[in-house]
């Protein structure tokens, strides 16, 4: 990998697994793992937001992913003003999978599948994973950051949840 990367201290990025906050899914969100890997590669501060009551005012941007259509959005999103919602980047199949109009579904899916690769903030950052892209995340090549959920799991175990629940 390239020489030591300069840390971009001025950015604070929140990552939200909406399914985790709503119904406690124990399966990691691959998009968030890859996004965390990309941010880590670029020295950008990020953290998984693990409470629906979190104070999200300290983040510059918040990337929220929803896999399931029945998942409710976190309280901090629902109570945010229109101005505060501008810092959220929402995506995932949970945003559109209930769409029954086939052309509309296809358009929503295509938009969702390329959203991160077209994201203005992410396109400012370097791609360290090869291919033809110099800047911007390449979702197909990006290595996941598997420790993203580690603080959440450790906190849950400290509160009495059995470690086996999180084996995957």
Backbone as a chain_set.jsonl record, in Angstrom:
{"seq": "XXXXXXXXXXXXXXXXXXXXXXXXXXXXXXXXXXXXXXXXXXXXXXXXXXXXXXXXXXXXXXXXXXXXXXXXXXXXXXXXXXXXXXXXXXXXXXXXXXXXXXXXXXXXXXXXXXXXXXXXXXXXXXXXXXXXXXXXXXXXXXXXXXXXXXXXXXXXXXXXXXXXXXXX", "coords": {"N": [[0.841, -1.169, 0.0], [0.343, 2.336, -0.417], [2.49, 5.071, 0.702], [2.472, 6.482, 4.074], [-0.665, 7.852, 4.899], [-2.105, 11.094, 4.821], [-3.984, 12.389, 7.432], [-7.303, 13.473, 7.263], [-8.361, 15.677, 9.142], [-10.402, 17.488, 9.415], [-12.855, 16.431, 8.818], [-15.688, 14.647, 10.003], [-17.272, 11.686, 10.004], [-20.292, 9.971, 10.177], [-21.552, 6.69, 10.361], [-24.354, 4.77, 9.665], [-26.142, 1.947, 10.404], [-29.143, 1.317, 9.748], [-30.862, -0.851, 10.065], [-29.685, -2.278, 12.143], [-30.03, -0.461, 14.26], [-32.804, -0.381, 14.428], [-33.988, -3.034, 14.499], [-32.063, -4.693, 15.463], [-30.465, -6.407, 13.839], [-27.996, -8.888, 13.305], [-26.257, -9.139, 11.316], [-23.567, -7.893, 9.505], [-23.449, -4.856, 7.597], [-22.529, -4.784, 4.377], [-22.016, -2.662, 2.585], [-21.552, -0.514, 4.338], [-19.284, -1.522, 5.633], [-17.427, -1.511, 3.527], [-17.413, 1.204, 2.887], [-16.402, 2.222, 5.28], [-13.85, 1.08, 5.127], [-12.809, 2.475, 2.949], [-12.833, 5.126, 3.905], [-11.062, 4.799, 6.03], [-8.727, 4.103, 4.612], [-8.182, 6.598, 3.601], [-7.663, 8.157, 5.788], [-9.736, 9.46, 7.092], [-11.794, 10.485, 9.745], [-14.191, 8.343, 11.155], [-17.15, 6.779, 12.451], [-19.256, 4.152, 13.668], [-22.557, 4.803, 14.283], [-24.33, 4.047, 17.087], [-26.691, 4.35, 18.477], [-30.094, 5.251, 18.502], [-30.717, 7.615, 19.628], [-28.532, 9.221, 19.39], [-26.353, 12.098, 19.354], [-26.132, 13.7, 16.529], [-25.133, 16.011, 15.586], [-22.439, 16.563, 15.57], [-21.266, 15.489, 13.365], [-20.039, 15.822, 10.021], [-20.966, 14.613, 7.708], [-23.347, 11.996, 7.207], [-23.688, 8.693, 6.526], [-26.205, 6.542, 5.767], [-27.466, 3.326, 5.74], [-29.961, 1.072, 4.684], [-31.256, -2.088, 4.682], [-33.588, -3.641, 4.857], [-37.069, -3.345, 4.059], [-38.931, -2.975, 6.062], [-37.681, -1.673, 8.08], [-37.433, 0.923, 10.414], [-36.562, 4.36, 10.325], [-33.904, 5.867, 12.228], [-34.421, 7.63, 15.353], [-32.948, 10.045, 15.552], [-32.814, 10.803, 12.903], [-35.477, 11.068, 12.119], [-36.296, 13.205, 13.738], [-34.752, 15.262, 12.874], [-34.187, 18.479, 11.42], [-35.127, 19.905, 8.206], [-32.885, 21.179, 7.21], [-30.818, 19.95, 8.705], [-31.076, 17.37, 7.712], [-29.803, 17.482, 5.312], [-27.209, 16.663, 5.567], [-27.288, 13.949, 5.551], [-26.809, 10.89, 3.815], [-28.661, 8.672, 2.322], [-29.345, 5.267, 1.621], [-29.695, 1.992, 0.09], [-31.346, -1.216, -0.232], [-33.637, -1.211, 1.306], [-34.757, 1.233, 0.945], [-36.173, 1.238, -1.423], [-37.204, -1.251, -2.224], [-39.867, -2.031, -2.029], [-41.144, -0.935, -4.162], [-43.44, -1.278, -6.729], [-43.802, -0.696, -9.389], [-42.186, -1.596, -12.202], [-40.348, -0.207, -14.078], [-39.844, 2.076, -12.519], [-38.758, 0.899, -10.204], [-36.384, -0.197, -11.305], [-35.034, 2.141, -12.024], [-34.696, 3.39, -9.509], [-33.11, 1.454, -8.255], [-30.803, 1.441, -9.905], [-29.891, 4.041, -9.456], [-29.355, 3.878, -6.7], [-27.352, 1.926, -6.66], [-25.159, 3.214, -7.733], [-24.783, 5.449, -6.261], [-22.846, 5.958, -4.125], [-20.448, 5.888, -5.555], [-20.7, 8.154, -7.038], [-20.802, 10.141, -5.192], [-20.196, 13.418, -4.052], [-18.422, 14.131, -1.896], [-16.964, 11.728, -1.4], [-15.713, 11.419, -3.846], [-13.667, 13.208, -3.731], [-11.684, 11.972, -2.411], [-8.878, 9.723, -2.431], [-8.55, 6.748, -4.369], [-7.266, 3.846, -3.296], [-7.233, 1.248, -4.137], [-6.683, 0.197, -6.663], [-7.386, -0.462, -10.19], [-9.032, 1.626, -12.637], [-9.844, 4.001, -11.537], [-8.791, 6.97, -10.001], [-9.63, 8.71, -8.068], [-12.377, 8.579, -5.763], [-14.657, 6.108, -4.53], [-14.402, 2.681, -5.337], [-16.603, 0.403, -5.455], [-16.581, -2.297, -6.13], [-13.917, -3.076, -5.828], [-13.11, -2.182, -3.338], [-11.796, -2.885, -0.149], [-13.373, -4.246, 2.693], [-13.742, -2.831, 6.002], [-13.415, -4.668, 8.584], [-13.551, -4.332, 11.324], [-15.443, -2.457, 11.974], [-17.869, -2.873, 13.404], [-16.969, -3.714, 15.83], [-16.655, -2.085, 18.324], [-19.387, -1.763, 18.973], [-20.256, -4.42, 19.327], [-18.606, -5.222, 21.469], [-19.59, -3.511, 23.444], [-22.233, -4.431, 23.677], [-21.803, -7.059, 24.569], [-20.631, -6.508, 27.021], [-22.882, -5.732, 28.333], [-24.19, -8.019, 28.799], [-25.094, -9.59, 26.644], [-24.737, -12.598, 24.896], [-21.66, -13.621, 23.469], [-21.688, -15.383, 21.31], [-23.866, -14.655, 19.768], [-22.952, -12.827, 17.957], [-21.212, -14.111, 16.246], [-21.045, -14.252, 13.464]], "CA": [[0.0, 0.0, 0.0], [1.088, 3.592, -0.558], [3.104, 5.652, 1.893], [1.558, 6.926, 5.128], [-1.673, 8.773, 4.402], [-2.393, 12.271, 5.628], [-5.313, 12.324, 8.042], [-8.151, 14.619, 6.975], [-8.937, 15.904, 10.463], [-11.55, 18.377, 9.441], [-14.093, 15.702, 8.543], [-16.204, 13.635, 10.93], [-18.29, 10.959, 9.257], [-21.077, 8.986, 10.916], [-22.08, 5.582, 9.575], [-25.563, 4.275, 10.324], [-26.799, 0.715, 9.977], [-30.505, 1.55, 10.237], [-31.43, -2.135, 10.475], [-29.118, -2.571, 13.455], [-30.656, 0.41, 15.261], [-34.244, -0.633, 14.559], [-34.4, -4.38, 14.898], [-30.947, -5.435, 16.026], [-29.878, -7.429, 12.986], [-26.615, -9.185, 13.7], [-25.474, -9.299, 10.096], [-22.944, -6.62, 9.138], [-23.845, -4.227, 6.349], [-21.331, -4.794, 3.536], [-21.765, -1.321, 2.052], [-20.924, 0.278, 5.395], [-17.936, -2.06, 5.844], [-16.574, -1.022, 2.441], [-17.291, 2.651, 3.06], [-15.467, 2.404, 6.392], [-12.519, 0.768, 4.604], [-12.391, 3.589, 2.085], [-12.534, 6.265, 4.772], [-9.832, 4.451, 6.761], [-7.631, 4.233, 3.649], [-7.927, 8.018, 3.372], [-7.393, 8.841, 7.043], [-10.894, 10.259, 7.493], [-12.433, 10.001, 10.97], [-15.545, 7.804, 10.996], [-17.563, 5.833, 13.485], [-20.593, 3.592, 13.571], [-23.479, 5.395, 15.253], [-24.952, 2.848, 17.662], [-27.876, 4.677, 19.265], [-31.095, 6.074, 17.815], [-30.761, 8.904, 20.324], [-27.21, 9.842, 19.296], [-26.239, 13.487, 18.934], [-25.477, 13.629, 15.222], [-24.724, 17.358, 15.186], [-20.98, 16.649, 15.489], [-20.798, 14.888, 12.109], [-20.156, 16.605, 8.799], [-21.813, 13.808, 6.832], [-23.8, 10.735, 7.791], [-24.092, 7.724, 5.519], [-27.141, 5.614, 6.403], [-27.849, 2.227, 4.867], [-31.107, 0.289, 5.132], [-31.412, -3.267, 3.841], [-34.947, -4.172, 4.91], [-38.111, -2.331, 3.853], [-39.701, -2.771, 7.291], [-36.851, -0.951, 9.044], [-37.777, 2.323, 10.692], [-35.401, 5.243, 10.405], [-33.583, 6.204, 13.618], [-35.032, 8.819, 15.943], [-32.184, 11.25, 15.22], [-33.152, 11.204, 11.533], [-36.886, 11.491, 12.094], [-36.462, 14.491, 14.426], [-33.858, 16.259, 12.271], [-34.806, 19.504, 10.577], [-34.801, 19.755, 6.787], [-31.5, 21.626, 7.06], [-29.957, 18.894, 9.266], [-31.163, 16.177, 6.856], [-28.928, 17.654, 4.152], [-25.936, 15.975, 5.795], [-27.526, 12.508, 5.451], [-26.785, 10.199, 2.527], [-29.429, 7.457, 2.616], [-29.426, 4.318, 0.52], [-29.893, 0.583, 0.408], [-32.566, -1.814, -0.784], [-34.773, -0.859, 2.151], [-35.297, 2.507, 0.481], [-36.959, 1.139, -2.659], [-37.562, -2.62, -2.598], [-41.327, -2.195, -2.087], [-41.657, -0.3, -5.381], [-44.048, -2.3, -7.577], [-43.682, -0.287, -10.784], [-40.894, -2.146, -12.623], [-39.409, 0.827, -14.545], [-39.476, 2.92, -11.384], [-37.861, 0.086, -9.383], [-35.089, -0.285, -11.985], [-34.391, 3.451, -11.936], [-34.284, 3.571, -8.121], [-31.999, 0.53, -7.988], [-29.613, 1.933, -10.609], [-29.437, 5.22, -8.715], [-28.793, 3.425, -5.43], [-26.137, 1.137, -6.882], [-24.049, 4.075, -8.13], [-24.814, 6.65, -5.412], [-21.578, 6.209, -3.435], [-19.39, 6.156, -6.522], [-20.918, 9.513, -7.55], [-20.899, 11.053, -4.053], [-19.215, 14.506, -4.176], [-17.374, 14.062, -0.87], [-16.125, 10.545, -1.606], [-14.925, 11.608, -5.072], [-12.499, 14.035, -3.395], [-10.7, 11.112, -1.759], [-8.095, 8.855, -3.311], [-8.823, 5.321, -4.45], [-6.014, 3.107, -3.107], [-7.48, -0.172, -4.392], [-6.409, -0.211, -8.032], [-8.367, -0.201, -11.23], [-8.825, 2.837, -13.425], [-10.229, 5.184, -10.765], [-7.782, 7.569, -9.127], [-10.401, 9.266, -6.954], [-13.713, 8.008, -5.605], [-14.703, 4.71, -4.091], [-14.708, 1.639, -6.309], [-17.272, -0.561, -4.576], [-16.204, -3.666, -6.487], [-12.542, -3.349, -5.405], [-12.827, -1.696, -1.989], [-11.732, -3.864, 0.936], [-14.156, -3.865, 3.873], [-13.09, -2.648, 7.304], [-14.185, -5.631, 9.361], [-13.651, -3.944, 12.733], [-16.422, -1.382, 12.136], [-18.875, -3.202, 14.41], [-16.309, -4.205, 17.042], [-17.056, -1.372, 19.554], [-20.797, -2.061, 19.256], [-20.33, -5.788, 19.843], [-17.995, -5.222, 22.8], [-20.523, -2.833, 24.356], [-23.376, -5.336, 23.882], [-21.325, -8.174, 25.391], [-20.448, -5.985, 28.38], [-24.219, -5.591, 28.927], [-24.738, -9.346, 29.047], [-25.45, -10.35, 25.453], [-23.759, -13.656, 24.669], [-20.754, -13.386, 22.35], [-22.061, -16.253, 20.19], [-24.852, -13.981, 18.936], [-22.258, -12.026, 16.962], [-20.13, -14.893, 15.654], [-20.905, -14.0, 12.036]], "C": [[0.889, 1.237, 0.0], [1.658, 4.057, 0.777], [2.029, 6.139, 2.869], [0.621, 8.019, 4.61], [-1.904, 9.917, 5.376], [-3.828, 12.178, 6.143], [-6.076, 13.608, 7.74], [-8.959, 14.936, 8.228], [-10.204, 16.726, 10.441], [-12.884, 17.666, 9.187], [-14.411, 14.693, 9.647], [-17.386, 12.972, 10.234], [-18.979, 9.944, 10.17], [-21.601, 7.931, 9.955], [-23.242, 4.969, 10.346], [-26.063, 3.014, 9.639], [-28.208, 0.807, 10.55], [-31.163, 0.264, 10.715], [-30.944, -2.525, 11.869], [-29.82, -1.75, 14.535], [-32.133, 0.096, 15.468], [-34.561, -2.016, 15.095], [-33.246, -5.271, 15.326], [-30.387, -6.539, 15.162], [-28.432, -7.671, 13.394], [-25.717, -9.397, 12.486], [-24.872, -7.961, 9.689], [-23.389, -6.148, 7.76], [-22.593, -4.065, 5.487], [-21.013, -3.417, 2.962], [-21.071, -0.461, 3.096], [-19.506, -0.215, 5.69], [-16.97, -1.537, 4.772], [-16.376, 0.489, 2.54], [-16.317, 2.97, 4.19], [-14.028, 2.113, 5.937], [-11.971, 1.897, 3.756], [-12.02, 4.813, 2.915], [-11.248, 6.022, 5.552], [-8.617, 4.586, 5.845], [-7.216, 5.692, 3.487], [-7.711, 8.817, 4.648], [-8.52, 9.74, 7.518], [-11.509, 9.644, 8.747], [-13.851, 9.526, 10.649], [-15.854, 6.956, 12.215], [-18.979, 5.365, 13.202], [-21.435, 4.226, 14.665], [-24.348, 4.257, 15.777], [-26.181, 3.125, 18.524], [-28.814, 5.563, 18.452], [-31.218, 7.455, 18.422], [-29.446, 9.664, 20.22], [-27.311, 11.311, 18.884], [-25.453, 13.485, 17.632], [-24.989, 14.999, 14.744], [-23.213, 17.482, 15.008], [-20.417, 16.096, 14.18], [-20.988, 15.84, 10.938], [-21.082, 15.927, 7.798], [-22.177, 12.524, 7.557], [-24.297, 9.856, 6.653], [-24.948, 6.667, 6.211], [-27.593, 4.579, 5.378], [-28.966, 1.419, 5.508], [-31.291, -0.882, 4.169], [-32.878, -3.69, 3.746], [-35.992, -3.065, 4.804], [-38.92, -2.062, 5.115], [-38.934, -1.979, 8.35], [-37.313, 0.497, 9.173], [-36.482, 3.129, 10.766], [-35.16, 5.637, 11.858], [-34.221, 7.524, 14.053], [-34.282, 10.086, 15.539], [-32.442, 11.723, 13.793], [-34.572, 11.765, 11.486], [-37.097, 12.859, 12.729], [-35.569, 15.591, 13.849], [-34.651, 17.251, 11.431], [-34.437, 19.231, 9.114], [-33.353, 20.149, 6.527], [-30.526, 20.551, 7.556], [-29.953, 17.656, 8.372], [-30.277, 16.287, 5.624], [-27.591, 16.941, 4.331], [-26.063, 14.455, 5.689], [-27.444, 12.05, 4.003], [-27.428, 8.843, 2.785], [-29.492, 6.564, 1.388], [-29.636, 2.909, 1.026], [-31.226, 0.091, -0.126], [-33.806, -1.485, 0.034], [-35.438, 0.433, 1.738], [-36.263, 2.349, -0.688], [-37.512, -0.245, -2.987], [-39.068, -2.874, -2.653], [-41.941, -1.583, -3.34], [-42.179, -1.379, -6.327], [-44.013, -1.952, -9.065], [-42.274, -0.655, -11.258], [-39.939, -1.072, -13.162], [-38.939, 1.743, -13.408], [-38.495, 2.189, -10.468], [-36.46, 0.053, -9.999], [-34.329, 1.033, -11.892], [-33.873, 3.7, -10.516], [-33.09, 2.689, -7.782], [-30.711, 1.021, -8.65], [-29.032, 3.156, -9.895], [-28.747, 4.805, -7.426], [-27.453, 2.719, -5.623], [-24.929, 1.994, -7.256], [-23.909, 5.309, -7.234], [-23.464, 6.953, -4.749], [-20.448, 6.532, -4.403], [-19.516, 7.553, -7.131], [-20.943, 10.561, -6.434], [-19.81, 12.127, -4.124], [-18.098, 14.46, -3.129], [-16.424, 12.902, -1.134], [-15.248, 10.683, -2.849], [-13.713, 12.512, -4.847], [-11.348, 13.176, -2.867], [-10.058, 10.155, -2.763], [-8.574, 7.411, -3.225], [-7.477, 4.595, -4.379], [-6.136, 1.631, -3.505], [-7.337, -0.602, -5.842], [-7.547, 0.066, -8.989], [-8.064, 1.11, -11.936], [-9.163, 4.109, -12.66], [-9.075, 5.679, -9.908], [-8.458, 8.131, -7.877], [-11.792, 8.643, -6.938], [-13.652, 6.54, -5.252], [-15.064, 3.8, -5.261], [-15.289, 0.486, -5.492], [-16.874, -2.003, -4.89], [-14.823, -4.039, -5.946], [-12.267, -3.014, -3.939], [-12.842, -2.826, -0.957], [-12.579, -3.374, 2.111], [-13.266, -3.652, 5.101], [-13.898, -3.479, 8.291], [-14.327, -5.277, 10.838], [-14.702, -2.862, 12.988], [-17.388, -1.649, 13.289], [-18.273, -3.605, 15.759], [-16.691, -3.432, 18.31], [-18.51, -1.646, 19.957], [-20.924, -3.442, 19.899], [-19.748, -5.864, 21.257], [-18.921, -4.578, 23.834], [-21.707, -3.737, 24.681], [-22.979, -6.518, 24.782], [-21.138, -7.724, 26.829], [-21.792, -5.81, 29.106], [-24.932, -6.936, 29.061], [-25.18, -10.14, 27.837], [-24.349, -11.374, 25.196], [-22.964, -13.408, 23.381], [-21.143, -14.211, 21.117], [-23.061, -15.595, 19.249], [-24.183, -13.263, 17.77], [-21.157, -12.797, 16.226], [-19.968, -14.653, 14.148], [-20.596, -12.551, 11.775]], "O": [[2.059, 1.171, 0.38], [1.347, 3.507, 1.833], [0.845, 6.199, 2.537], [1.053, 8.978, 3.971], [-1.898, 9.731, 6.593], [-4.761, 11.921, 5.382], [-5.554, 14.705, 7.94], [-10.108, 14.511, 8.357], [-11.002, 16.655, 11.376], [-13.941, 18.279, 9.339], [-13.533, 13.991, 10.151], [-18.379, 13.626, 9.917], [-18.319, 9.158, 10.849], [-22.046, 8.255, 8.854], [-23.124, 4.683, 11.537], [-26.368, 3.017, 8.447], [-28.445, 0.423, 11.696], [-31.94, 0.285, 11.67], [-31.714, -3.044, 12.678], [-30.164, -2.272, 15.595], [-32.659, 0.288, 16.564], [-35.327, -2.151, 16.05], [-33.428, -6.471, 15.53], [-29.877, -7.527, 15.691], [-27.731, -6.739, 13.787], [-24.557, -9.788, 12.62], [-25.606, -6.983, 9.541], [-23.668, -6.955, 6.872], [-21.698, -3.293, 5.831], [-19.842, -3.049, 2.867], [-20.11, 0.244, 2.785], [-18.619, 0.592, 5.969], [-15.837, -1.167, 5.077], [-15.277, 0.988, 2.298], [-15.501, 3.884, 4.071], [-13.1, 2.823, 6.322], [-10.789, 2.232, 3.846], [-11.006, 5.461, 2.654], [-10.437, 6.933, 5.717], [-7.589, 5.126, 6.255], [-6.042, 5.989, 3.263], [-7.588, 10.041, 4.591], [-8.282, 10.686, 8.269], [-11.722, 8.433, 8.81], [-14.609, 10.212, 9.964], [-14.959, 6.48, 12.913], [-19.784, 6.068, 12.591], [-21.067, 4.189, 15.839], [-25.025, 3.581, 15.003], [-26.659, 2.234, 19.224], [-28.376, 6.508, 17.795], [-31.763, 8.366, 17.798], [-29.269, 10.668, 20.91], [-28.227, 11.711, 18.165], [-24.237, 13.288, 17.638], [-24.49, 15.127, 13.626], [-22.75, 18.418, 14.355], [-19.221, 16.222, 13.918], [-21.975, 16.573, 10.873], [-21.88, 16.582, 7.128], [-21.43, 12.029, 8.401], [-25.208, 10.228, 5.913], [-24.486, 5.981, 7.123], [-28.047, 4.924, 4.287], [-28.935, 1.119, 6.702], [-31.463, -0.676, 2.967], [-33.351, -4.056, 2.67], [-35.831, -1.988, 5.378], [-39.541, -1.004, 5.223], [-39.485, -1.653, 9.401], [-37.548, 1.191, 8.183], [-35.447, 2.635, 11.213], [-36.108, 5.73, 12.638], [-34.515, 8.4, 13.24], [-34.908, 11.096, 15.216], [-32.306, 12.911, 13.5], [-34.821, 12.808, 10.882], [-37.984, 13.601, 12.308], [-35.633, 16.735, 14.3], [-35.656, 16.9, 10.812], [-33.549, 18.428, 8.826], [-32.672, 19.521, 5.716], [-29.522, 20.274, 6.899], [-28.939, 16.965, 8.281], [-30.025, 15.283, 4.958], [-26.913, 16.646, 3.348], [-25.057, 13.747, 5.733], [-27.934, 12.716, 3.091], [-26.816, 7.966, 3.395], [-29.67, 7.036, 0.265], [-29.741, 2.667, 2.228], [-32.119, 0.881, -0.432], [-34.915, -1.484, -0.5], [-36.57, 0.702, 2.139], [-37.089, 3.23, -0.926], [-38.241, -0.381, -3.969], [-39.5, -3.847, -3.27], [-43.147, -1.706, -3.554], [-41.441, -2.296, -6.688], [-44.18, -2.833, -9.909], [-41.288, -0.096, -10.778], [-38.789, -1.034, -12.723], [-37.772, 2.131, -13.355], [-37.517, 2.777, -10.008], [-35.467, 0.253, -9.3], [-33.113, 1.037, -11.7], [-32.748, 4.166, -10.337], [-32.163, 3.127, -7.1], [-29.65, 1.017, -8.025], [-27.815, 3.279, -9.754], [-27.678, 5.319, -7.095], [-26.53, 2.902, -4.83], [-23.791, 1.548, -7.11], [-23.007, 6.122, -7.435], [-22.992, 8.088, -4.807], [-19.586, 7.358, -4.102], [-18.548, 8.078, -7.679], [-21.091, 11.751, -6.713], [-18.63, 11.798, -4.242], [-16.942, 14.727, -3.456], [-15.206, 13.077, -1.095], [-14.154, 10.122, -2.897], [-12.824, 12.571, -5.697], [-10.191, 13.596, -2.874], [-10.636, 9.833, -3.801], [-8.95, 6.922, -2.16], [-6.651, 4.713, -5.284], [-5.227, 0.846, -3.234], [-7.825, -1.669, -6.215], [-8.528, 0.73, -8.655], [-6.956, 1.636, -11.835], [-8.797, 5.199, -13.099], [-8.455, 4.905, -9.179], [-7.923, 8.037, -6.772], [-12.313, 8.232, -7.975], [-12.721, 5.827, -5.626], [-15.933, 4.126, -6.07], [-14.549, -0.308, -4.91], [-16.839, -2.841, -3.989], [-14.583, -5.206, -5.636], [-11.299, -3.508, -3.362], [-13.781, -3.62, -0.902], [-12.501, -2.202, 2.48], [-12.182, -4.225, 5.209], [-14.943, -3.041, 8.774], [-15.15, -5.872, 11.534], [-14.833, -2.396, 14.12], [-17.691, -0.743, 14.066], [-19.007, -3.812, 16.725], [-17.029, -4.068, 19.308], [-18.821, -1.749, 21.144], [-21.622, -3.605, 20.901], [-20.331, -6.497, 22.138], [-19.019, -5.051, 24.966], [-22.14, -3.804, 25.832], [-23.748, -6.92, 25.656], [-21.449, -8.469, 27.758], [-21.837, -5.748, 30.335], [-26.116, -6.994, 29.391], [-25.61, -11.283, 27.993], [-23.164, -11.049, 25.271], [-23.523, -13.036, 22.349], [-20.936, -13.761, 19.99], [-23.11, -15.93, 18.065], [-24.787, -13.11, 16.708], [-20.263, -12.185, 15.644], [-18.875, -14.83, 13.611], [-20.443, -12.15, 10.621]]}, "num_chains": 1, "name": "protein.A"}
